[in-house]
Amino acid sequence: MTTEAAPPPGSAGTSTASPTAEQFVTVQQSAEFAGLRRSHRSFAFPLTVAFIAWYLLYVLLSNYAGGFMGTKLFGNINVALVLGLGQFATTFLIAWLYSRHAAQQLDPKAEAIKARMENGA
């Protein structure tokens, strides 16, 4: 199967060699790449576990603590509504925190690895 797609912008006339499979394996086994993975996992895994626990708590309270969830806080606003909206707020907070973490911690490390691979080092 062939395509007639034009080359990406800025690539005309440049011939950069693609990294080989061996280079990818070497980079994957490097301490620098392990540090990048560790930085990602140490941030993403705990937040994922915390969010799933928070979500399951909400579901369990909704199913088994109807009286508590129906407690009115003010006006027609009850505990269930506040906790449900808290789920959305938590989702956006985690996305923002991850975005900030990626920009400050992950992207610079990944760019350094990428640059080294592109330069053949």
C-alpha beads as a LAMMPS data file, in Angstrom:
LAMMPS data file: protein, C-alpha beads

121 atoms
120 bonds

1 atom types
1 bond types

-500.0 500.0 xlo xhi
-500.0 500.0 ylo yhi
-500.0 500.0 zlo zhi

Masses

1 110.0

Atoms # bond

1 1 1 0.000 0.000 0.000
2 1 1 1.467 3.339 -1.005
3 1 1 0.405 6.874 -0.333
4 1 1 0.986 10.045 -2.235
5 1 1 1.314 12.216 0.865
6 1 1 3.633 15.185 0.689
7 1 1 6.638 15.243 3.022
8 1 1 6.188 17.157 6.268
9 1 1 6.962 20.882 6.211
10 1 1 10.610 21.727 6.685
11 1 1 11.828 18.299 5.611
12 1 1 12.444 19.056 1.940
13 1 1 16.057 18.537 1.053
14 1 1 17.075 17.211 4.457
15 1 1 18.020 13.605 4.849
16 1 1 18.139 12.543 8.450
17 1 1 18.646 8.889 9.153
18 1 1 16.007 7.273 11.294
19 1 1 17.192 5.615 14.487
20 1 1 17.601 1.873 14.248
21 1 1 15.832 -0.680 16.392
22 1 1 19.083 -1.284 18.260
23 1 1 19.333 2.420 19.117
24 1 1 15.793 2.374 20.490
25 1 1 16.599 -0.667 22.628
26 1 1 19.800 0.976 23.882
27 1 1 17.932 4.141 24.844
28 1 1 15.149 2.128 26.469
29 1 1 17.716 0.352 28.648
30 1 1 19.548 3.559 29.606
31 1 1 19.486 5.070 33.089
32 1 1 18.177 8.339 31.646
33 1 1 15.115 6.634 30.150
34 1 1 14.569 4.704 33.382
35 1 1 14.569 8.042 35.214
36 1 1 11.975 9.405 32.800
37 1 1 9.749 6.359 33.354
38 1 1 10.222 6.585 37.120
39 1 1 9.308 10.273 37.122
40 1 1 6.130 9.548 35.164
41 1 1 5.116 6.534 37.225
42 1 1 5.806 8.158 40.587
43 1 1 3.363 10.901 39.652
44 1 1 0.716 9.074 37.626
45 1 1 0.251 5.865 39.628
46 1 1 -0.439 7.407 43.060
47 1 1 -2.861 9.951 41.588
48 1 1 -4.638 7.225 39.634
49 1 1 -5.034 5.061 42.739
50 1 1 -6.205 8.046 44.808
51 1 1 -8.759 9.074 42.194
52 1 1 -10.135 5.553 41.796
53 1 1 -10.448 5.245 45.589
54 1 1 -12.220 8.636 45.747
55 1 1 -14.571 7.589 42.925
56 1 1 -15.353 4.224 44.526
57 1 1 -16.021 5.965 47.851
58 1 1 -18.530 8.200 46.088
59 1 1 -20.233 5.215 44.424
60 1 1 -20.348 3.212 47.665
61 1 1 -21.738 6.159 49.625
62 1 1 -24.354 6.695 46.930
63 1 1 -25.422 3.050 47.132
64 1 1 -25.210 2.352 50.849
65 1 1 -25.415 5.700 52.646
66 1 1 -28.467 7.293 51.087
67 1 1 -29.378 9.102 54.278
68 1 1 -25.953 10.709 54.537
69 1 1 -25.824 11.601 50.846
70 1 1 -29.291 13.149 51.076
71 1 1 -28.289 15.433 53.946
72 1 1 -29.074 19.004 52.936
73 1 1 -26.173 21.383 53.347
74 1 1 -27.939 24.592 52.317
75 1 1 -31.089 25.149 50.283
76 1 1 -31.577 22.247 47.886
77 1 1 -27.858 21.424 47.855
78 1 1 -27.093 18.074 49.461
79 1 1 -23.942 16.054 50.159
80 1 1 -24.397 13.904 47.031
81 1 1 -24.437 16.931 44.747
82 1 1 -21.367 18.466 46.375
83 1 1 -19.418 15.196 46.196
84 1 1 -20.571 14.602 42.601
85 1 1 -19.389 18.040 41.538
86 1 1 -16.210 17.324 43.477
87 1 1 -15.587 14.423 41.078
88 1 1 -15.512 16.861 38.154
89 1 1 -13.334 19.329 40.036
90 1 1 -10.914 16.542 40.972
91 1 1 -10.709 15.376 37.354
92 1 1 -9.790 18.847 36.119
93 1 1 -7.349 19.356 38.995
94 1 1 -5.538 16.106 38.226
95 1 1 -5.384 16.965 34.508
96 1 1 -3.911 20.383 35.323
97 1 1 -1.410 18.914 37.787
98 1 1 -0.302 16.294 35.269
99 1 1 0.033 18.892 32.531
100 1 1 2.233 21.005 34.804
101 1 1 4.284 17.976 35.893
102 1 1 4.784 16.880 32.287
103 1 1 5.877 20.347 31.181
104 1 1 8.333 20.777 34.062
105 1 1 9.653 17.257 34.606
106 1 1 8.884 14.908 31.725
107 1 1 9.145 17.026 28.582
108 1 1 12.700 18.294 29.191
109 1 1 13.952 14.751 29.844
110 1 1 12.124 13.378 26.807
111 1 1 13.441 16.186 24.595
112 1 1 17.008 15.482 25.731
113 1 1 16.613 11.797 24.878
114 1 1 15.011 12.635 21.532
115 1 1 17.733 15.130 20.620
116 1 1 20.438 12.620 21.470
117 1 1 18.766 9.982 19.292
118 1 1 18.317 12.378 16.384
119 1 1 21.990 13.367 16.563
120 1 1 23.012 9.738 16.534
121 1 1 24.671 9.882 19.937

Bonds

1 1 1 2
2 1 2 3
3 1 3 4
4 1 4 5
5 1 5 6
6 1 6 7
7 1 7 8
8 1 8 9
9 1 9 10
10 1 10 11
11 1 11 12
12 1 12 13
13 1 13 14
14 1 14 15
15 1 15 16
16 1 16 17
17 1 17 18
18 1 18 19
19 1 19 20
20 1 20 21
21 1 21 22
22 1 22 23
23 1 23 24
24 1 24 25
25 1 25 26
26 1 26 27
27 1 27 28
28 1 28 29
29 1 29 30
30 1 30 31
31 1 31 32
32 1 32 33
33 1 33 34
34 1 34 35
35 1 35 36
36 1 36 37
37 1 37 38
38 1 38 39
39 1 39 40
40 1 40 41
41 1 41 42
42 1 42 43
43 1 43 44
44 1 44 45
45 1 45 46
46 1 46 47
47 1 47 48
48 1 48 49
49 1 49 50
50 1 50 51
51 1 51 52
52 1 52 53
53 1 53 54
54 1 54 55
55 1 55 56
56 1 56 57
57 1 57 58
58 1 58 59
59 1 59 60
60 1 60 61
61 1 61 62
62 1 62 63
63 1 63 64
64 1 64 65
65 1 65 66
66 1 66 67
67 1 67 68
68 1 68 69
69 1 69 70
70 1 70 71
71 1 71 72
72 1 72 73
73 1 73 74
74 1 74 75
75 1 75 76
76 1 76 77
77 1 77 78
78 1 78 79
79 1 79 80
80 1 80 81
81 1 81 82
82 1 82 83
83 1 83 84
84 1 84 85
85 1 85 86
86 1 86 87
87 1 87 88
88 1 88 89
89 1 89 90
90 1 90 91
91 1 91 92
92 1 92 93
93 1 93 94
94 1 94 95
95 1 95 96
96 1 96 97
97 1 97 98
98 1 98 99
99 1 99 100
100 1 100 101
101 1 101 102
102 1 102 103
103 1 103 104
104 1 104 105
105 1 105 106
106 1 106 107
107 1 107 108
108 1 108 109
109 1 109 110
110 1 110 111
111 1 111 112
112 1 112 113
113 1 113 114
114 1 114 115
115 1 115 116
116 1 116 117
117 1 117 118
118 1 118 119
119 1 119 120
120 1 120 121
